C-alpha cells in the first residue's frame, strides 16, 4: 500500500534530525504566513516545535526546536512573545561532573556544533528553579539537563550535564527521574536502512525504552520493545509507564521494574507522538493521522479513549505532535514549520 505523503515527510524529518538518510526529498509544503492566518490562533517564530512543556504558574511554555538553528525557546503565554533561551547571552553553565561523569561539556560549545532539540520533560522544583530534560540531536545524540530559574522577568537556563546515548540509539522522548536519571525511548536507530524504516512504519518492533542512572549508565528495559517507541510518561507512584508506539499506531502501559512485565496495549488509529498529563490526570496523546492532526484523551486506569481533536492539515498548521493544557486551551506543537497552534481544550 502506498504510504501517505505526510508519513514519508514525517520520517524524513526524523531521520534528518538523528543522522539517518531521508526516504526521499520533499518539497516544502505551502504555508500561510502567520499574519494571514484567520481561523486559528498560532504562535510563530519557532523551528519545528516538536515538543512543549509548561512551566509552573502557566506563564511560560518551553518549546523544542527540531530543525533550523535548533536550541530551546520559551514563549510567554500572555502575549505569545517567543525568546531563544538556549543558547543565549543569558544562559549559564554549571556542570555537575559527579552526576553526569563522562559528559564532554555543554552542547553547541564548540565552533560549528549543531544542537537541535526533540523531546522535553519538566521536573518542577519546590521554588522558582525547575529541572528540564531535553533530547538533543546534531553533533551528539544525548539527553541534556538544564535548570530553569523563573524568578526573573524571563526564565534563565543553566546547563548542568548530559548523558551521551550509545550508538546506534536514536532518541525521541525522555522522562526524568528524581535522582537525576531518566528513561528515554529509542525510536529509530541512527544509520538505519530505508527498508528497516519502512518495516517500522508497517508496525514492526524496532526499538525500546532505556533507563539511565549515574551508577549504572544505560540499561535496556525488559519487555519495552515497540514499533517506533515515541512519547513517554509515568504514573505518580513510578510503577507504571505510558508509552506511544508511533509505528504501530498504538499506546501501551508497561509496569516498571518487572523481569517479565505484563503490558496492556490499545490501538489508536493514528501515529501516536507525545503524551502529556491533562489537568484532570488523564493522558493527552497527540499525533498524526492520514493528513491530519489528532488528539485524544486516555483514562490511565481504564484505557478508555475520548477524541478531543481531528484537524485536517492545511497551510495554517499541520503534523501535530504534542498537546499541553493551559486554562481552557491546548497548545499543539509540530515536527515541521514555524508555529504552535492553540485550540479549545474541549
Helices and strands as residue ranges (DSSP letters): H 5-18, G 34-36, E 41-43, E 52-54, E 60-64, E 72-76, E 82-86, E 92-93, E 115-123, E 129-138, E 142-149, E 156-164, E 171-176, E 182-186, H 194-201, E 208-213, E 217-220, E 229-234, E 240-245, E 250-255, E 264-267, E 271-277, E 283-288, E 292-298, E 305-312, E 320-326, E 329-334, E 340-344
